[in-house]
Amino acid sequence: MPMAGKGMLLTSMNIDASDEAEFNRWYDREHLDERVAIPGFLEARRYVAHQGNPKYLSLYSTESFEVLDSPAYRTALANQTAWSKANIARFKDMIRGVARITISGGTGRGAVLGIIRLRPTAGAEDKLRAALREQLDPVKLDGIISMHLLENDPVLSKPLTDNPSASDPGAGDWFVLIDATDVDAVPAAAARFAAFKSGTVSSGVYRLMWDLAKSDLAG
């Protein structure tokens, strides 16, 4: 499996231009370090939209899905720093997916990420997963490094902002991730999923800003 671990936390949000410099400073100087330091977290990646909405996207890989509901992670959520609380309060249009990595093909990670959000029909999940598995092979696609399927847990996938108890029809959505070397490589890979258009919620292309692995942290 090219993607580290079996669990994935996906977060995406917009931020007002007036708060953007502070938001990026917080992410780059505190937030990613804090999250990757949590037991069971393996790495984190930050992206900015080339074509997509929300503007910012982050992926956090974990050893297992259970890490994302562990006491260590829950403690981190309940004890945010003052800097974190100030920035989280400014999030807009937040998406937060707590997901299992159920399919992963290829090797490595690319400088560009294509992302397709799907909403499975209730009762047809197995059929959709089987159909996606046939398409999530990057071998014959130039510029595509790896491809993955994330399946959100509908109970745990709640935004940190607004009303966390509110009904969210997208909490159980799935995400197809396309790791590519260049933005021009994404369309051909994304075209493989045209047959699933009826279940497509959104799609986008994001450029990697930077990544952080557990081994990068000071001992």
Salt bridges, closest charged atoms under 4 A:
ASP16 OD1 - LYS92 NZ 2.74
ASP19 OD1 - ARG90 NE 3.78
GLU20 OE2 - LYS55 NZ 2.63
GLU22 OE1 - ARG25 NH1 2.57
ASP28 OD1 - ARG46 NH1 2.77
ASP69 OD1 - ARG74 NH2 2.37
ASP126 OD1 - ARG129 NH1 2.87
GLU151 OE2 - ARG129 NE 2.62
ASP153 OD2 - ARG100 NH1 3.75
ASP173 OD2 - ARG117 NE 2.72
ASP173 OD1 - ARG119 NE 2.77
ASP179 OD1 - ARG45 NH1 3.23
ASP179 OD2 - HIS148 NE2 3.01
